[in-house]
C-alpha cells in the first residue's frame, strides 16, 4: 500500500466495511431511476421550458459511437464497424437530430460547452468531423470562451485529425491511456504504446491545443502497484493539465464484453485501494491537486481554481467550470439534463433512425426531477465535487431548515460512517481526507432512492 495511506485508520477492516455496491452519482437521481414514462413528448415540453430562459447558455454533448474493435473493459455504448456506409448514415441522422433540437430552442442557441464523446470520435475522418462540427455551428452559436472538447484515441488519431481540430477551434483534448503495461493491455484487449500517446500529445500541443487530459484506469487485470506507479511517472512526465484516474467498474452482467476479463486476474480489494492510494500520493507529490473522487489538476488549471474556491460542478461530461444550466445530448445513448429533467436517447441504431425519420425525438427514457431531487442533487454534488457543503447557502437557495429536513439522513450518517470522515464546521459540512477516499459511501445516506433499491439486483459497481 502506498506510503501516504499506511496510517492505522485505513485498515483492511475499514476497506471491508465500506466496499459495497454504490452509485458514482454522475447524476442524481441515478440512471436506474430513469423510466420509459418519460418519452419524446415530455422531452419536447422540457425543451420548451429551457427555451423560456434565453439568457442562459447551453452545454452540448455529441455521442460518436464508432470503434474498430471493442476493448474488454469498455463500459460505453459503442458500434463496432469499419464500414463507411454505417458511419455515413449515422452522420446524416445526427445532423437531423441537431436541427430538430435547434428548432425546439429558437431563443436559446448560445453554447458555453461542447463535448464529443464515444466510442471514438476520431473514428470519423477529418472531413466528417468538419461536417458534423458545421452542423452544430449552423444551428448554435459557440461563445468566445466556450470549452470545445473531444475524446481522442491515440491509436487512431492522426496528425490530420489534430489539424482539423485546431482549425475548428477545439481547445481541449481528452486522451485515453488506461495503462501502458503490456500484460495489462493484453488482458483488456487494448494495445497502445507510450510512443503513440506521447506523439499525439506533443503534436496537439504544437498545434495550439494546450489543454490536454489523460485518462488512466485502476483496478484492471494484472495491475500491480509497482507497474501502475511506472504509468503514473510516464504521465506526469508529459505534464498534462488534468489527469483522471478512474476506478474500473467490473459489471459483466451489464457489459457482456467484460466477461472476456478473467476475474482471477483482477486485483483484490486491498490491492485496488493501494493502486488509487499510489495515484494520490504520486500525483499530489508532482504538484497536482486532487479534484473530486478521481481527478487531478495542476494548480493553475481552471478545475483546481474552482476546487479551491468551492464552486466546482459536475455534469454528464465530468467535472467542469463551464457547465450551463441545461445540457443537450445528441446521438445514440446520449444523456441530457434539460428543463429540470434527465433524458436519454435510444441505444440502438435500428431505433434511432426510424424515430428521427418520423420527426420524433429518439428518446428511450428519462426522469423529471422534483424539488426534493434537486435539493439532494445539490447536497450530493457539493460534497463530492468540493468536499464541502455550505449549509446556510442550501437553506437560502431551497428554503429549508437543513438539520430538520435531513434529520433522518444525518442520523444515518452518524451511524453509518466513521467519525473521521467528516465534521461540521459552524454552518458548513466538511469532508475530511479520510472521508474523501470513501466519498461515495459518505453521500449515500442522502440518496432517498437507494433505500428502496432492490437488494437482489446488481445495479452499481463497488465503492472500493
N, C-alpha and C positions, 0 to 999 in steps of 0.2 A: 504494500500500500504506500502511496506517495507520502513523503515526509510531512507535508503540510497538514495531513489529516490522520496522523497516528495518535492524536490526542485520545485520552481514555473514553470520551463521550461517543466517539464513532467506533463502536464495537460491533462484532458480528451479531450480537443480540439486538442492538439498535437497528441494524440493517434488516434483520429478520422481521422485526416488529413492523417496519414501515414498508417492506417490499410486498406490495399488494396491487391489484389492478386499480387503475385510476386514470381519469382524463388528463390530457395535456392542456385542456382549456384554450385551444385555438379559438374556440367560440364558447360562449355561454348564452343559452343552453347549448349543450354539446350535440354533435351530429346525430346520435341515436334518437334524439327527441324530434328531429325533422320528420315530417309526415306528409303523405300524399293528399291530405285535405287541403293543403296549400298548393295551388296549381297556377296555370297561366293567367287566369282571370285575377287571382289575388296578386300576382306579380304586377299586372297592369295597374292595379289600384295602388300598389306601393310605389311604382314609378311615378304615378300621378301625384302622390303625396310628396315625393322627392322633388318633383318639378316645381312645387309651390315654394321652394326655397332657392330662388335663382341666384342669390348672392353667395351661396356655398359652392365650393369646388367639388369635384368628384375624384375618386380613385377608380382606375380601370384595371382589370385583370384579364389577360388573354391566355387561354389554355391551348397549347400546341402539343398534341398527344403523341406525336410520332417518335419512334425509336427503331433502330435497325435490329436490335435484339433486346430482350428483357433481362435485366440483372436479377439474380436470385433474390436479393434482399429488397427489391423495389416495392414500395407501397403506393405508388402513384397509378392513376388511370392512364394507361398508355395503349397505343395502337402500334403493333409491330408490322412494319412494311418497308419495302424499297420501291413500291410501285408508284410511279409518277401520277397515274390517274387517280389513285386514292387521295394523294395529297392535294391534287388539283380540285377535286370535288369538295374537300373539306374547306379549302380557302374560299371557294365560291359561297358556300353556306355560311361560313364565319362572317364574310362581308355582308351577307344578307341579315344576319343577326345584329351586327353592329348598326346597320341602317335602321332596323326595326326599333331598337332600343333608343337610338338618337331621335327618332320620330316621336317617341313617347316622352322625350325630355326636351321639348322645343325651347324652354327657357333656361336650361341647365346644361351647358356644354363645356364649361371650363374644367380642365383636368390638372390636378396637382401631383398625381402619382399614376404611373403606367408601368405595369409589370407583365412580362411574358414568361410563363412557366410551362412545365411539361411533365412527362415526355422530355423531348429535346427540341427546344425552339429553333436551334441552329441546324436541325434536320432540314429545314427549309433552305432553298438556295438563296443567295444574296438578293436576287431579283424578286423572289417570292416574298422575302422579308420586306423589301421596299413596297411591294404591292399591298401587303397587309397593313403596314405602317401608314400607307397612303389612305387606306380605307378608314383608319382611325382619325387621321388629321382632316379628312374630308368632312367628317361629321362632328369632331370635337376639337376644342382649342387647347393645346398644351401651354400651360402658363410658363413664363420665362424661368421660374425657379422650380419647375416640375422635376421630380425624380423619374427618370426613364430607365428602367432596369430590365435585364434579361438573364435567364439562366443559360449557361453555356457548358457543353460537354467538351473538354479539351481534346478528346479523341476524334471529334468530327468537325470542330470549329476551325475554319481555315483563315488565313490572312484576308481573303476576300470577304469573308463574313465580318471580320472586325472592321475592315474598311467601310463596309456598308453601315455597320452600327455607328461608327464615328460620324459618317456622313449624315445619318438620320438624326443624330443628336442623343443617342443613348449615353448616359453618363454613369451607369452602374452595371457591373458585370459580376454575376454570381457563378463561381466555378465549382463544380462538384469534384471532389477528390475521393472522399470516403476513407481510403487507406492505400498507401503506396506499397505495402509489404506484399511481395509476390504470392506467398502462400495464402494470405487473406484474399487477395484478388482472385486467385483460383477458386477459393471456396465460395465467393459471392458472384462468380461469373462476370467479372469486370476487370479487364486488363488495361491499365493506364499508367504510363511511365511518368516519372518525375520530369523527364525532359519535355514531354508533351505539355505538361502543365506549366512548367517554367517558361517555355517558348511562347505559349499563348499569353501568359501573364505579362511578360516583357513587351511583347508586340502590342498588346492592348494599351499598356501604359504609354508606349511610344506614340500611339495614335491619339492620345489625349483622354483615354478612358481611365482615369486615375483612381476612381472609386471601385475597388475590387474586393469582393467577399470570397472566401474559400470555405467550403463545407467539408468537415470530417464527420465520421460516424464512429461511435464507440459501442462495444457490445457485439461486434461482428465475429464470426467464427475464426478461430485460431489467433485472435489478437492476444498479445501479451503486453504488460506494462512497458517492458523494455522496447519492444518494436514500436509501440504507439508513441513513446517519447521520441523515437527517431523521426517519426512522421511529424510530430509537433515541431521539432527542431527545423525540419526542412520547410515547413510552412512559415515559421517565424522568420527564417532567413529571407523569405520573399517579402516580408513586411507588408502584408495586406492591411487595409484599414479595419476590416472586420473578419472574424473567424467564427463560424458556427460549429459547435461540437455536439451533434445530435445523438440522442440515445436510439440505438437500433430497437425498433419495436417488432418483435417476432410474433406475428399473428397469422400463422398459416391457415387458420380457419377462415380468415378474411381474404388473405392474399395467397392463393394456392401455389404460386411460383416459389414462395418461401419454403415449400416442402422439399425443395432441392437442397436446402441447407441442412446438414446433419446436426441435429440438436446436441449431440455429444461433443461437437466442436465449438459450441457457444460457450463463452466464458461464464463461469458461475457468478452468483450474486456478488460475492466479495471481490472477485477479480474485476467485474464490471464496474463496481464502485471505485476501485483503485484506478481504473483507466480514466474515469472522469476526474478523480482527485488529482491525477497526474496532469490532466489538461488545465485544471485550475491553477495548480502550482506553477507549471511552466509558462502558461500564458500571462499570468499576473507578474511572474518574475521578469518577463520580457517587456513589461510596461503596459500590458493591456488591462482594461477594466472589465470585470465580469458584468454582463448585461443579461438580466433575467435569468432563466434557468439553464441556458445552453449557448449563449453568445458571448463574444469578447470583442472589444473595440479599443482602438488606440485613443488616448486621452483627448486628442484634438478632433476626433470623429464626432459627427452630429449625435449619434446614439449615445456616446459617452457623455456628451454635454447635457443631453436630455435626461439621462440617468442621474447625473449629479444635481440637476435642477428639480428632479422628481416629477417630470411630466412626460416620461417615455410612454408610448402607447403601442398597441399591438392589433393587427388585423389578420385576415387570412393570408396575407402576403408576408407576415412575420413582424418583428419589431420594427417600429418606424417612428420618425418625427414628421412625416409628411401625410399622415392619414387624414383623409377627408371624411366628412360626416356620413357619406354614403359611398359604398363600393359596389361597382357593377362587374359581374363576371360574364365572360363570353367563351363559348366553346363547350365541348362535352365535359361533364363533371364539374364545371366551374361553379364556384360558390360566390354569391354576392351578399351584401348587407345593405339593404335598400329600404328606406322609408319605415324603419323600425321592424324589419323582418329579414330573416335569412332565406335565401332562395338558392336551390341547387339545380343545375341542368341535368338532363338525362346523361347517362354514361355510355350509351351505345350509338354508333353512327346510324344504325338502322332505325333508331327512334329520333335522333337529332334532325336528320334530313327531312323526313315527312312533316314534322311539326313546322319547320321553317317554310317548307313549300306550301303548307296550308295557311301561312300567315299567322302562325301561333307561336308564342314564346315556348322554347323547348324545355319547360320546367318539369322536373321529376317530383320534387318535394320542397318543403320549406317550413318556416316556423315564424309566426307572428309574436313578437316579444311583448310581454306585459310590462307595466311599470315596475313590478317586483323583479322581473327578469333583468331589466336594465339596471336596477339598483345593485343586484347581486353581481351582474357582469362587471360593473364599475369596481366593486369591492375586490372581486377575484383578480381582475386585471391589474388593479393598482398594486396589490400585494405581490403579484407575480412579476410585474414589469419593474417596479420601483422599490420593492421590498419595504414599502411604507404605505400607510393609509391615513389620510387626513380626515379624521372623524368629523371635525367641525365642518369641513367642506362638504362632506357627504350629507350631513344633516341640512345644510343650507340648500344644496342642489336638489335633494329629493324630498325635503320636507318631512323627515322622520327623526325620531329620537333614537339614535343608533343603539344604545345599550338595551333599550326596551324592545325595539324592533327585532334585534338579533339576540335576544336573551337566551333562547334555546341553543342557537349556534355557538354563542360564546361559552355557554356551559359545556357543550360538547367539545369545544376546543380545549377547554381546561382539562377535560377527562382524557382526550384522545392524543394529545401531543406532549412532548417533553417540555418542561419549563424553560429550557434553553433555546427553544425555537423562536419565541417572540416575546415582546414586552410592550406594555402600554407606557407611553411617554407623554403624560398630560393628555392632550386631545389627539394624539397620534398613536397608531399601532405600528411598531417597527419589527421587521423580520430580522432576527439575529443571524450571524454567519452560519451557525449550525442549522437553523431553520431554512436558510437559503438552499441547502443541499436537499431538503425534503419539502420544498415549497408546494409541490403538488398535493402532498398529504395535508399540509397546513391549511390550504384553502378549501379542501373538500367539505368541511362542515358547513360552508356557506352554500353548497350546491343542494338545493331542495329536491332536485330530480334524482340525485344519486341514492337518496333514501328509499325510493320506490323502484329502483332498477332491479330487474330480475337477477337473482343470485346464481341461477344456473346457466347464464349466458356469458360468453366471453366477449365483452364489449370494448374493453380497454387494455392497453399494454400495461406492464408492471411499472411501478413508480421508481424502482431502483434498478 
